[in-house]
């Protein structure tokens, strides 16, 4: 059967229109209990009634898979996220033919293929590159999947260190979600991470020190798999940013890493701005941003960046920036 050139062109146009590319972003809200924002050194209790304070909470996420559009699956290739609970986690997962996400699956830790490679072989901005404090336990041990540190006991004078290692402890977690792309071809996946539940059924009153893949360390990782993550419940306060008239980032591209940010709002509300690279690593963070902008910023390294305007702990507007 022969087709005219016009028919073939029309078919290609129609096919393209049916496969819309949407930019996918993953955000993690760090919490200590329901609707309580995570804070270092906050006094909390686990389910056993044991007191603790957190001084470090870092972990890796890898091998992300999205179930979408009626059961289709898309794997996000070559993405490792080093999550630091003391800073916002906002990661660009790239553009994909995804309109509605039904489930997100990922592993806590680093896959065996990369777990025993040399960290110095990666660029300094890569999550698997050497970190300070270190997330690597040497060639044989591999990466710390989770590094939780703090203090326990009634007087908070008992040290807690759970550094979780081991290929056999590379666990996958799954979270059912319900997120769809907006009219700007953006799809935001927002998860809550409750770190109190990471310490479920772990004795803390006398302190605990484990660097390995057994005992309380393994229990912590199993808790991450089973309890820590859930879908952020969508509320009006999260998505309502009608008072923002303008949030501009210019010039873009930014020559020499120099650019301005301008915010115009109806009222006097204060926002935050985080700047992350395309791997989700926080580069800069501004705690109080309002109509007194413009704000002059300089980035030290060339590359692609995400500029996030934040309200109530959630990014509400995201701009992409190219720094030259």
Buried (B, 14 or more C-beta within 10 A) or exposed (E): EEEEEEEEEEEEEEEEEEEEEBBBBBBBBBBBBEEEEBBEEEEBEBEEEBBBBBBBBBBBBBBBBBBBBEEEEBEBEEBBBBBBBBBBBBBBBBBBEBBBBBBBBBBBBBBEEBBBBEBEEBEEEBBBBEBEEEBBBEEEBBBBBBBBBBBBBEEBEBBBBBBBBBBEBBBEBEBEBEBEBEEEEBBBBBBBBBBBBBBBEBBBBEBBEBBBBEEBBBBBBBBBBEBBBBBBEEEEEBEEBEEBEEBBBEEBEBEEBEBBBEBEBEEEEEBBBBBBBBBBBBBBBBEEBEBEBEEEBEBEEBBEBBBBBBBBBBBBBBBEBEBE
